[in-house]
Amino acid sequence: MKIAIVEDDINMRKSLEIAFSELDEFETITFKNAKDALKKLDDSYDLIVTDLTMPGMDGIEFLKILDGKYEAIVITGDATLNRAIDTMRLGAKDFITKPFEIDTLVEAIKRSSKVNKIVKKRKRVSVPKKTDDFKVVSVSLEKPLNMATKAAKTDASCLLLGESGVGKEVFATYIHKNSKRADNPFVAINMAAIPETLMEAELFGYKKGAFTGADSDKAGKFEEANGGTLFLDEIGEMPYPLQAKLLRVLQEKEIIRLGSTKHTKIDVRIISATNINIENSITNGSFREDLYYRLNTIPIVIPPLRERKEEILPIAEDVLKNALKQYGLDKKEFSEEARDELGRYSWPGNVRELISVCERAAILSEGGDITKEDLFIQARESSRNINSMERDLLEEAVRETDRDIDAISKVLSIEKKELEKKLKKYNL
């Protein structure tokens, strides 16, 4: 198995080189940064192990460019929950916090390798898409679902609010399917998953010759969604300069492709979503207030999965059933211990994390029973505890310095830009 290790810390990089040199089953090539790795990566690599915080290009941007081409495992000393979820959304299979035992990384690599082999070996079967959007409606989900049902009957812009992975795209799809636009396209775009340099072209399209590589005319997402609904996920990640252009499109109901002067009329219903506090972003100048009010006609707050316990097992059972069918696996079911573990865990990654855990357990478990150990939840909890410790540390620093950003940055040895991200994440 050929593995690329991307790590800027020379001590960590050399330690991994030495450790893996003693394991005959792995061939490892190390790179000191993501840009060097991108120059050398080819189809001979099976897996990427990458750090997150690196100079020049961080791990998140690196994963965006890889775009799921390789299996990936993230190792980092900057263990924040949002970054963990971001990496999972971009295709990372595991998120390991430093310091760690080499056996922990090796086990993660073997899990990833085993999953990959089974997925490639088994003929994947297409599973018909379900028409029911929600397996179970918990008490805490009733209010937002009722609001979504009412909003669907109008053309008003909706802003879906909630933590990463709570099911915002499920809500957006539900609103579209129950609207007068249901027979027209539903188009989704994730702002966080697109490099800033490509975002404008993705949204508005471009003319041939507009930039290097633009070999033909291409419609953007607004034109693709014409007559239907455009879902702008992670809207809080939209670059500030592009926000003005989006506001103009919403006001004028027309777009201009890159490299063109022609105005094209569009008829699109906008649903957007975010997991950050946009009002804080407005205060610190990273999000336009006028755009916020244009998008936030009907705000819908979706509660996290830990407040919707009734939904956990029905969703898990449905994911298991689909995974068994997709990969042609023998019948399996969750053991009582596994079911208790699923109900006990707090699911910081919400529904997205639950789906990931259940699919992997279906593939990796042996025999007919999926055990508590097959879920690998305990390893995830250690990362969650680190996030809790980070928040406590930041809260103490905020109190002790009377919210002096410069003082906090100096005390914690964190660059101001990164510190501001952390404070925004924890709403401090």
RODO-2510 file (C-alpha; in nm, 4 decimals, decimal comma):
residues 428
     n   res          X          Y          Z
     1     m     0,0000     0,0000     0,0000
     2     k     0,1522     0,3310    -0,1099
     3     i     0,0935     0,6236     0,1249
     4     a     0,1769     0,9937     0,0937
     5     i     0,2453     1,1634     0,4283
     6     v     0,2148     1,5430     0,4180
     7     e     0,3566     1,6982     0,7346
     8     d     0,5420     2,0295     0,7760
     9     d     0,6864     1,9516     1,1209
    10     i     1,0257     1,7913     1,0523
    11     n     1,0323     1,5991     1,3807
    12     m     0,6905     1,4454     1,3236
    13     r     0,7725     1,3750     0,9600
    14     k     1,0971     1,1966     1,0447
    15     s     0,9308     1,0027     1,3270
    16     l     0,6660     0,8739     1,0870
    17     e     0,9305     0,7870     0,8271
    18     i     1,1216     0,5781     1,0826
    19     a     0,8075     0,4080     1,2201
    20     f     0,6725     0,3139     0,8771
    21     s     1,0115     0,1969     0,7502
    22     e     0,9703    -0,1008     0,9855
    23     l     0,6334    -0,1985     0,8363
    24     d     0,6817    -0,3957     0,5156
    25     e     0,3163    -0,3701     0,4111
    26     f     0,3402     0,0063     0,3590
    27     e     0,5422     0,2156     0,1164
    28     t     0,5508     0,5746     0,2419
    29     i     0,6629     0,8917     0,0663
    30     t     0,6788     1,2086     0,2776
    31     f     0,6273     1,5702     0,1749
    32     k     0,6959     1,8823     0,3806
    33     n     0,3937     2,0718     0,2440
    34     a     0,0792     2,0280     0,0356
    35     k     0,2118     2,2118    -0,2701
    36     d     0,5080     1,9743    -0,2985
    37     a     0,2712     1,6781    -0,2626
    38     l     0,0400     1,8013    -0,5392
    39     k     0,3339     1,8098    -0,7824
    40     k     0,4150     1,4419    -0,7200
    41     l     0,0834     1,2687    -0,6484
    42     d    -0,0294     1,0230    -0,9140
    43     d    -0,2513     0,7160    -0,9495
    44     s     0,0040     0,4920    -0,7760
    45     y    -0,0914     0,6326    -0,4323
    46     d    -0,3604     0,4569    -0,2289
    47     l    -0,3921     0,6935     0,0681
    48     i    -0,3007     1,0433     0,1882
    49     v    -0,2097     1,1171     0,5510
    50     t    -0,2030     1,4944     0,5974
    51     d    -0,1580     1,7526     0,8674
    52     l    -0,4060     2,0416     0,8802
    53     t    -0,2062     2,3463     0,9865
    54     m     0,0673     2,3940     0,7269
    55     p     0,2301     2,6997     0,5657
    56     g     0,1342     2,7984     0,2122
    57     m    -0,1680     2,5697     0,1830
    58     d    -0,3493     2,4222     0,4812
    59     g    -0,4994     2,0750     0,4946
    60     i    -0,8550     2,1922     0,4259
    61     e    -0,7540     2,3625     0,1000
    62     f    -0,5418     2,0569     0,0127
    63     l    -0,8412     1,8238     0,0563
    64     k    -1,0587     2,0561    -0,1535
    65     i    -0,8117     2,0343    -0,4414
    66     l    -0,7834     1,6550    -0,4083
    67     d    -1,1643     1,6469    -0,4399
    68     g    -1,2026     1,2907    -0,3116
    69     k    -0,9525     1,1384    -0,5561
    70     y    -0,7677     0,9673    -0,2695
    71     e    -0,8664     0,8176     0,0633
    72     a    -0,7411     1,0594     0,3309
    73     i    -0,6609     1,0546     0,7024
    74     v    -0,6010     1,3804     0,8883
    75     i    -0,3512     1,4150     1,1743
    76     t    -0,3392     1,7432     1,3648
    77     g    -0,2548     1,9136     1,6904
    78     d    -0,5280     2,1701     1,6189
    79     a    -0,8191     1,9453     1,7128
    80     t    -1,1283     2,1610     1,6722
    81     l    -1,4701     2,0121     1,6074
    82     n    -1,5532     2,2254     1,3035
    83     r    -1,2237     2,1400     1,1375
    84     a    -1,2830     1,7702     1,2043
    85     i    -1,6265     1,7919     1,0455
    86     d    -1,4918     1,9968     0,7537
    87     t    -1,2344     1,7276     0,6786
    88     m    -1,4972     1,4517     0,6929
    89     r    -1,7167     1,6491     0,4538
    90     l    -1,4203     1,6757     0,2155
    91     g    -1,3643     1,3012     0,2201
    92     a    -1,1270     1,2314     0,5100
    93     k    -1,1968     0,8906     0,6659
    94     d    -1,0339     0,9529     1,0042
    95     f    -0,9280     1,2510     1,2139
    96     i    -0,6453     1,1755     1,4585
    97     t    -0,5257     1,4245     1,7173
    98     k    -0,1611     1,4725     1,8135
    99     p     0,0111     1,3339     2,0078
   100     f    -0,0880     0,9808     1,9087
   101     e     0,0574     0,6306     1,9207
   102     i     0,1811     0,5035     1,5840
   103     d    -0,0482     0,2007     1,6298
   104     t    -0,3498     0,4367     1,6282
   105     l    -0,2521     0,5676     1,2843
   106     v    -0,1702     0,2205     1,1547
   107     e    -0,5116     0,0898     1,2672
   108     a    -0,6831     0,3826     1,0926
   109     i    -0,4886     0,3096     0,7735
   110     k    -0,5825    -0,0592     0,7885
   111     r    -0,9503     0,0283     0,8422
   112     s    -0,9403     0,2610     0,5435
   113     s    -0,7608    -0,0018     0,3343
   114     k    -1,0112    -0,2722     0,4282
   115     v    -1,3091    -0,0518     0,3483
   116     n    -1,1554     0,0443     0,0145
   117     k    -1,0871    -0,3170    -0,0823
   118     i    -1,4381    -0,4313     0,0062
   119     v    -1,5996    -0,1390    -0,1756
   120     k    -1,3916    -0,2064    -0,4885
   121     k    -1,4451    -0,5824    -0,4707
   122     r    -1,8195    -0,5718    -0,4217
   123     k    -2,0341    -0,4608    -0,7077
   124     r    -2,2111    -0,1542    -0,5819
   125     v    -2,5869    -0,1716    -0,6282
   126     s    -2,7901     0,1409    -0,6881
   127     v    -3,0399     0,1867    -0,4070
   128     p    -3,3617     0,3696    -0,5058
   129     k    -3,3904     0,7117    -0,3481
   130     k    -3,6408     0,7249    -0,0645
   131     t    -3,9404     0,9543    -0,0965
   132     d    -3,9711     1,0031     0,2796
   133     d    -3,7380     1,2794     0,3963
   134     f    -3,7472     1,2055     0,7693
   135     k    -3,7379     0,8566     0,9209
   136     v    -3,8785     0,9816     1,2514
   137     v    -3,9888     1,3286     1,3572
   138     s    -3,8798     1,3997     1,7134
   139     v    -4,0529     1,6552     1,9324
   140     s    -3,7705     1,9071     1,8895
   141     l    -3,7897     1,8704     1,5092
   142     e    -4,1621     1,9473     1,4895
   143     k    -4,1288     2,3279     1,5055
   144     p    -3,8621     2,3690     1,2327
   145     l    -4,0401     2,1142     1,0138
   146     n    -4,3676     2,3027     1,0525
   147     m    -4,1917     2,6270     0,9547
   148     a    -4,0345     2,4557     0,6533
   149     t    -4,3753     2,3281     0,5408
   150     k    -4,5219     2,6787     0,5593
   151     a    -4,2182     2,8327     0,3872
   152     a    -4,2421     2,5804     0,1029
   153     k    -4,5728     2,7318    -0,0096
   154     t    -4,4043     3,0671    -0,0736
   155     d    -4,1075     3,1902    -0,2741
   156     a    -3,9467     3,3572     0,0277
   157     s    -3,5744     3,3097     0,0874
   158     c    -3,4983     3,0712     0,3744
   159     l    -3,1877     3,0592     0,5911
   160     l    -3,1286     2,7205     0,7551
   161     l    -2,9301     2,7474     1,0776
   162     g    -2,7657     2,4700     1,2769
   163     e    -2,4478     2,2778     1,3428
   164     s    -2,2633     2,0958     1,0650
   165     g    -2,4272     1,7684     0,9738
   166     v    -2,7757     1,8305     1,1213
   167     g    -2,9461     1,7758     0,7862
   168     k    -2,9751     2,1241     0,6368
   169     e    -2,9707     1,9898     0,2806
   170     v    -3,2484     1,7443     0,3727
   171     f    -3,4569     2,0426     0,4874
   172     a    -3,3716     2,2378     0,1716
   173     t    -3,4777     1,9426    -0,0441
   174     y    -3,7985     1,9054     0,1577
   175     i    -3,8863     2,2725     0,1044
   176     h    -3,8241     2,2398    -0,2688
   177     k    -4,0231     1,9159    -0,3054
   178     n    -4,3222     2,0719    -0,1330
   179     s    -4,3130     2,3967    -0,3298
   180     k    -4,4683     2,5047    -0,6578
   181     r    -4,1186     2,4648    -0,8081
   182     a    -4,1025     2,0919    -0,7295
   183     d    -4,1035     1,9865    -1,0979
   184     n    -3,8055     2,2136    -1,1751
   185     p    -3,4370     2,1704    -1,0815
   186     f    -3,2997     2,1619    -0,7276
   187     v    -2,9321     2,2594    -0,7433
   188     a    -2,7000     2,2557    -0,4412
   189     i    -2,3581     2,4154    -0,4080
   190     n    -2,1290     2,4067    -0,1035
   191     m    -1,9405     2,7339    -0,0587
   192     a    -1,6830     2,5721     0,1711
   193     a    -1,5894     2,3008    -0,0784
   194     i    -1,5015     2,5309    -0,3706
   195     p    -1,1716     2,7194    -0,3988
   196     e    -1,2318     3,0951    -0,3824
   197     t    -1,0855     3,1469    -0,7301
   198     l    -1,3469     2,9177    -0,8878
   199     m    -1,6543     3,0208    -0,6906
   200     e    -1,7699     3,3049    -0,9161
   201     a    -1,7441     3,0878    -1,2273
   202     e    -1,9360     2,8068    -1,0533
   203     l    -2,2200     3,0381    -0,9552
   204     f    -2,2527     3,2583    -1,2625
   205     g    -2,0913     3,0557    -1,5401
   206     y    -1,8434     3,1824    -1,7990
   207     k    -1,7832     3,2483    -2,1666
   208     k    -1,5221     3,0681    -2,3717
   209     g    -1,1852     3,2375    -2,3242
   210     a    -1,2848     3,4150    -2,0014
   211     f    -0,9784     3,2665    -1,8310
   212     t    -0,7109     3,0040    -1,8890
   213     g    -0,8831     2,6683    -1,9300
   214     a    -1,2226     2,8122    -2,0280
   215     d    -1,2391     2,6167    -2,3550
   216     s    -1,6144     2,6516    -2,4025
   217     d    -1,9170     2,8369    -2,2674
   218     k    -2,0480     2,6997    -1,9388
   219     a    -2,3679     2,7745    -1,7485
   220     g    -2,3364     2,8428    -1,3764
   221     k    -2,5489     2,7119    -1,0925
   222     f    -2,7967     2,9996    -1,1200
   223     e    -2,8769     2,9105    -1,4802
   224     e    -2,8901     2,5375    -1,3982
   225     a    -3,1458     2,6101    -1,1262
   226     n    -3,3589     2,8440    -1,3382
   227     g    -3,7251     2,7913    -1,2559
   228     g    -3,6338     2,5893    -0,9499
   229     t    -3,4370     2,6193    -0,6263
   230     l    -3,0712     2,7004    -0,5612
   231     f    -2,9346     2,5796    -0,2274
   232     l    -2,6297     2,7777    -0,1108
   233     d    -2,4772     2,5636     0,1644
   234     e    -2,2203     2,7132     0,4056
   235     i    -2,3109     3,0643     0,2851
   236     g    -2,1010     3,2101     0,5672
   237     e    -1,7891     3,0910     0,3806
   238     m    -1,8628     3,3049     0,0733
   239     p    -1,5786     3,5539     0,0106
   240     y    -1,6750     3,9123     0,0924
   241     p    -1,6188     4,0547    -0,2619
   242     l    -1,8483     3,7908    -0,4108
   243     q    -2,1258     3,8749    -0,1650
   244     a    -2,1893     4,2069    -0,3413
   245     k    -2,2334     4,0257    -0,6729
   246     l    -2,4738     3,7769    -0,5160
   247     l    -2,6759     4,0620    -0,3648
   248     r    -2,7027     4,2269    -0,7049
   249     v    -2,8256     3,9016    -0,8615
   250     l    -3,0934     3,8674    -0,5942
   251     q    -3,2050     4,2270    -0,6434
   252     e    -3,1945     4,2409    -1,0238
   253     k    -3,2849     3,8743    -1,0885
   254     e    -3,0248     3,8504    -1,3620
   255     i    -2,6684     3,7216    -1,3966
   256     i    -2,3699     3,8007    -1,6176
   257     r    -2,1353     3,5158    -1,7074
   258     l    -1,7630     3,5754    -1,6559
   259     g    -1,6156     3,7198    -1,9752
   260     s    -1,9557     3,8281    -2,1068
   261     t    -2,1531     4,1531    -2,1134
   262     k    -2,4881     3,9868    -2,1738
   263     h    -2,7454     4,0020    -1,8922
   264     t    -2,9422     3,6776    -1,8483
   265     k    -3,2706     3,6849    -1,6563
   266     i    -3,3138     3,4133    -1,3956
   267     d    -3,6061     3,2926    -1,1845
   268     v    -3,4612     3,1110    -0,8847
   269     r    -3,5764     3,0526    -0,5284
   270     i    -3,2840     3,0813    -0,2833
   271     i    -3,2369     2,8616     0,0225
   272     s    -2,9113     2,9111     0,2112
   273     a    -2,7563     2,7490     0,5154
   274     t    -2,4787     2,8078     0,7649
   275     n    -2,3331     2,6577     1,0803
   276     i    -2,1737     2,9829     1,1988
   277     n    -2,3165     3,2873     1,3758
   278     i    -2,3566     3,5256     1,0817
   279     e    -2,4441     3,8165     1,3101
   280     n    -2,0928     3,7832     1,4555
   281     s    -1,9561     3,7779     1,1006
   282     i    -2,1438     4,1001     1,0261
   283     t    -1,9933     4,2590     1,3370
   284     n    -1,6374     4,1635     1,2426
   285     g    -1,6899     4,2762     0,8835
   286     s    -1,6723     3,9414     0,7028
   287     f    -2,0388     3,9242     0,5960
   288     r    -2,2636     4,1918     0,4437
   289     e    -2,5586     4,2932     0,6562
   290     d    -2,7747     4,3785     0,3527
   291     l    -2,7165     4,0324     0,2034
   292     y    -2,7959     3,8674     0,5370
   293     y    -3,1382     4,0323     0,5529
   294     r    -3,2056     3,9416     0,1915
   295     l    -3,1316     3,5731     0,2632
   296     n    -3,2904     3,5596     0,6091
   297     t    -3,6568     3,6208     0,5245
   298     i    -3,7532     3,2962     0,6969
   299     p    -3,4907     3,1653     0,9424
   300     i    -3,5257     2,7978     1,0371
   301     v    -3,3169     2,6648     1,3261
   302     i    -3,2490     2,2896     1,3054
   303     p    -3,1593     2,1303     1,6415
   304     p    -2,8546     1,9024     1,6759
   305     l    -2,8954     1,5243     1,6801
   306     r    -2,8179     1,5064     2,0549
   307     e    -3,1519     1,6853     2,1090
   308     r    -3,3310     1,4419     1,8749
   309     k    -3,2472     1,1104     2,0428
   310     e    -3,5620     0,9414     1,9077
   311     e    -3,4212     0,9674     1,5563
   312     i    -3,0812     0,8039     1,6143
   313     l    -3,1722     0,4338     1,5959
   314     p    -3,4229     0,4643     1,3068
   315     i    -3,1638     0,6546     1,1017
   316     a    -2,8919     0,4038     1,1957
   317     e    -3,1093     0,1073     1,0986
   318     d    -3,1941     0,2696     0,7653
   319     v    -2,8273     0,3460     0,6896
   320     l    -2,7319    -0,0125     0,7763
   321     k    -3,0039    -0,1562     0,5539
   322     n    -2,8947     0,0598     0,2592
   323     a    -2,5230    -0,0166     0,3103
   324     l    -2,5864    -0,3924     0,3129
   325     k    -2,7855    -0,3627    -0,0081
   326     q    -2,5358    -0,1294    -0,1777
   327     y    -2,2333    -0,3499    -0,1173
   328     g    -2,4007    -0,6898    -0,1370
   329     l    -2,3146    -0,7749     0,2251
   330     d    -2,4723    -1,0527     0,4306
   331     k    -2,7482    -0,9678     0,6770
   332     k    -2,6240    -0,7810     0,9855
   333     e    -2,7823    -0,6059     1,2786
   334     f    -2,6710    -0,3886     1,5678
   335     s    -2,6123    -0,5728     1,8946
   336     e    -2,7853    -0,4428     2,2076
   337     e    -2,4547    -0,2964     2,3292
   338     a    -2,4051    -0,1227     1,9959
   339     r    -2,7582     0,0179     2,0051
   340     d    -2,6978     0,1483     2,3584
   341     e    -2,3701     0,3043     2,2424
   342     l    -2,5420     0,4749     1,9492
   343     g    -2,8013     0,6218     2,1837
   344     r    -2,5481     0,7274     2,4473
   345     y    -2,3008     0,9081     2,2221
   346     s    -2,3539     1,2839     2,1792
   347     w    -2,2892     1,2932     1,8004
   348     p    -2,0953     1,6184     1,7647
   349     g    -2,0927     1,5574     1,3875
   350     n    -2,4717     1,5036     1,3937
   351     v    -2,6503     1,3014     1,1234
   352     r    -2,3503     1,3129     0,8900
   353     e    -2,1319     1,1495     1,1543
   354     l    -2,3998     0,8899     1,2346
   355     i    -2,4221     0,7897     0,8681
   356     s    -2,0430     0,7624     0,8401
   357     v    -2,0145     0,5492     1,1566
   358     c    -2,2925     0,3103     1,0524
   359     e    -2,1721     0,2650     0,6947
   360     r    -1,8183     0,1874     0,8082
   361     a    -1,9413    -0,0512     1,0786
   362     a    -2,1512    -0,2356     0,8193
   363     i    -1,8460    -0,2871     0,5990
   364     l    -1,5849    -0,3674     0,8649
   365     s    -1,7808    -0,5812     1,1113
   366     e    -1,7435    -0,9592     1,1039
   367     g    -2,0393    -1,1934     1,1389
   368     g    -2,4045    -1,1056     1,1787
   369     d    -2,3774    -0,8788     1,4831
   370     i    -2,2309    -0,5274     1,4748
   371     t    -2,0643    -0,4837     1,8117
   372     k    -1,9941    -0,1766     2,0223
   373     e    -1,6268    -0,2038     1,9206
   374     d    -1,7180    -0,2048     1,5489
   375     l    -1,8528     0,1499     1,5863
   376     f    -1,5126     0,2989     1,6876
   377     i    -1,6979     0,5653     1,8873
   378     q    -1,4569     0,5724     2,1816
   379     a    -1,1762     0,6986     1,9555
   380     r    -1,4051     0,9806     1,8414
   381     e    -1,4884     1,0788     2,1987
   382     s    -1,1245     1,1590     2,2786
   383     s    -1,1285     1,4206     2,0030
   384     r    -1,4555     1,5621     2,1398
   385     n    -1,3009     1,5961     2,4855
   386     i    -1,0106     1,7916     2,3370
   387     n    -1,2581     2,0331     2,1796
   388     s    -1,4249     2,0833     2,5171
   389     m    -1,0871     2,1557     2,6747
   390     e    -1,0074     2,4053     2,3988
   391     r    -1,3297     2,5950     2,4594
   392     d    -1,2648     2,6050     2,8360
   393     l    -0,9133     2,7372     2,7762
   394     l    -1,0379     3,0085     2,5408
   395     e    -1,3136     3,1115     2,7838
   396     e    -1,0592     3,1486     3,0638
   397     a    -0,8259     3,3528     2,8432
   398     v    -1,1141     3,5809     2,7388
   399     r    -1,2042     3,6433     3,1033
   400     e    -0,8469     3,6970     3,2232
   401     t    -0,7592     3,9441     2,9444
   402     d    -1,0931     4,1285     2,9423
   403     r    -1,1445     4,0267     2,5772
   404     d    -0,8135     4,1792     2,4598
   405     i    -0,7420     3,9948     2,1326
   406     d    -0,3740     4,0893     2,1296
   407     a    -0,3288     3,9675     2,4866
   408     i    -0,5133     3,6385     2,4203
   409     s    -0,3031     3,5785     2,1086
   410     k     0,0174     3,6318     2,3072
   411     v    -0,0884     3,4196     2,6064
   412     l    -0,2014     3,1228     2,3956
   413     s     0,0647     3,1639     2,1228
   414     i    -0,2024     3,1636     1,8518
   415     e    -0,1948     3,3916     1,5469
   416     k    -0,4713     3,6539     1,5597
   417     k    -0,6382     3,5311     1,2417
   418     e    -0,6630     3,1752     1,3714
   419     l    -0,7688     3,3004     1,7154
   420     e    -1,0560     3,4998     1,5664
   421     k    -1,1774     3,1843     1,3881
   422     k    -1,1764     2,9907     1,7143
   423     l    -1,3584     3,2660     1,9055
   424     k    -1,6207     3,2838     1,6314
   425     k    -1,6626     2,9049     1,6299
   426     y    -1,7332     2,8961     2,0032
   427     n    -1,9372     3,2197     1,9971
   428     l    -1,7021     3,3790     2,2518
***
